[in-house]
Amino acid sequence: MQQYSGFGLFKHSLSHHENWQRVWRNPIPKSHYDVVIVGGGGHGLATAYYLAKNHGITNIAVVEKGYLGGGNTARNTTIVRSNYLWDEAAQLYEHALKLWEGLAQELNYNLMFSQRGVLNLGHTLQDMRDIERRVNANRLNGIDSEVLNTEQVQQLVPILDCSKNTRYPILGASWQPRGGTARHDAVAWGYARAANALGVDLLQQTEVIGMRTQDGVISGVETNRGFISANKVACVTAGNSSVLANMVGLQLPLESHPLQAMVSEPLKPILDTVVMSNHVHGYISQSDKGDLVIGAGIDSYLGYGQRGSLNVLEHTAAAIIEMFPIFSRVRINRTWGGIVDTCPDACPIISKTPIKGLYFNCGWGTGGFKATPGSGHVFAHTIAHDNPHPLAKPFSLDRFISGQLIDEHGAAGVAH
């Protein structure tokens, strides 16, 4: 990185950014690339980085119809954890969490990764049975997880209402100390800068409007800036994967739903962990800026709108106030929505397709952000070798034919 003296920083502060070093290039598209990655979010940028770093493939273009990190990467609630139930999912997310733990150092970029821990609350006897099952499964996979009783939860989060007078009393929780949060846009920027330094072309404002195939083999992508030929095309377009697949007549087992969240006005530090509840369907953390970051489940209807339904926000706010009466008079600054692709078994697709040279990484539902480094790592391997990474193999498209689904619905609390 370029270093500046105190005087140099002052001089550049007066230049209105004109003389600042660019974080990444803004190249003209080449006519051909070895790999074109469609989607410039965290997963796509991570895939490009690991393809260049681990597999020596640097003739890569990441094409993004908007700006880098401006899709679902910019519209999530930044939670990172790996306490999933089934072995296949737990091992994939744990792989991602281990990469998270050294990622800021590897990318030389402050990702504001904070391992503040994640609580999944239990409100019924069945909740607690499910929590004990999941914690035991986590431990068998070498994942940090423990069961807490009500008193331990109260000690961990004093402002949480753990009394018996609530509609859904808190009977206990699962606790993953290594879980936490990270700065979503910093993840995209860190991967983008690192990929650019390895020679990857990052093509913003470049929308894919079609894909060409010949005799069952991908040959490139049609964009609003012209045709770009490629030996391989990898689609990582959260929320719009079905649209890309339809361009080549491929039908994926996906549904697209709006997912909403909200943030409050800034508060002094008061909540130092992530609290999630599947039963009342709300979760909350406090950002380093002080605002409360709040979210819940997906809207029930299908669609590509980024606004969502008011009743979902009302239900979420009621759930949070149920758990944290202290927040009842806190003002909400803004709300937003993203578009998520969901699979029937609530697990992603990381796979080759029947079209040679075409790959899809999609269907993460509401859990994509936490998987960013692991997703990019195993997808890059799959693309480079035209063969799935061992951790990605269970998430092949073939599972919807064989019936070997990985049903994570409700298994890990709120699926975020």
Secondary structure by P-SEA (a helix, b strand, c coil): cccccaaaaaaaaaccccccccccccccccccccbbbccccaaaaaaaaaaaacccccccccccccccccccccccccccccccccaaaaaaaaaaaaaaacccccccccccccccbbbbbbccaaaaaaaaaaaaaaaaaccbbbbbcaaaaaaacccccccccccccccbbbbbcccccccaaaaaaaaaaaaaaabbbbbccccccccccccccccccccccccccccbbbbbccccaaaaaaaacccccbbbbbbbbcccccccccccbbbbbcccbbbbbbcccbbbbbcccccccccccccccaaaaaaaaaaaaaaccccccccccccbbbbbbbcccccccccccccccbbbbcccccccccaaaaaaaaaaaaaacccccccccccccccccccccccccccccccc
